Amino acid sequence: MRRVNSRGIEQATKHVLMAALTYNLKKYLKWTSRKSVVKAVELNIPLNTLKNTLKRSFKSLLSRANALWNLWWQNREFYMVRAN
């Protein structure tokens, strides 16, 4: 913007805000949503197999998190000294 044809800071602020609002409205009116095409596929996996797979994955994740916690807990004095 080159120059605002209004008197005072309050009027200039209002002018700039209205210009921003109209700019955003103009962009919003031109915007078209793009709907993605979703294709669903049915998997013929037995329920027990799915449960066991999820259970194993979750246990593995928990054991890794527990190992990291134990590692931190064993070396907590080192981390506390570094933080201070």
N, C-alpha and C positions, 0 to 999 in steps of 0.2 A: 504494500500500500504506500502510495506516495504521500498523500496529504488527507487529513480528516477535516471535512468542512463542518466543524461544530465548535462550540465555545466551551471551554473548561474540560478538566480531566474526566469528570463524571460522564459528560456527553460523549467524549471521545471513547471512553471505555464501553459505553453502551453501543456505540457505533461499531466498534471492533467485534464485540460479542455478537451483534446481529449479523455482521458479515460472516463470521465463523459459522453461525447457525445456518444461514442460507447456503453457504458452501457445503456443509455437511448434509443438509436436506437435499440439495441438488444431486450429490453423489448417491445418497440413499435411494432416491427415486429412480436412478439409472441402474441400480444394482439388481441383478436377477439371481435368485438362488439356484444352485446347481444340485439337483437331487442325484445322489449316487444310486446305482443299481445294485441291489443286494440279492444274491442268489443263495438260498438256503439248501443245504444238502443234508440228508438224513444219513447218519452213520449207524451201521448195524453192529454196535459194540454192546456186548452184554453188560448189564448194570453192575454186576459184581466186579468185572474187569475195570470198569471206569472208577468205581469206588476205591479199589485197591491201588490203582495208579495215582489217583488224587491223594490217597492216604500216604503212600510212599513219598510223593513229591513234597507234601507238607511236612512230613517227619524229617526229610532231608534238609529242608529249608530251616526248620527249627533247630536241628542239630548244628548247622553252620552258624546260625545266630548265637546259639549257646556257646559254641567254641570261641567265637569272636568276643563274647562277653567275658568268658573265662580268661582269655588272653589279656584283655584290658584290665580285668580285676587283679591279675597277678602282677601287672606292671603299672598299677595306678599311681604309685609314688613317683615314677618317672614322668608320667603325664601331668601330675599335679605340680611338680617342680618346673616343668616346661611352661605351664600355663602362668605361673607367677613370675 
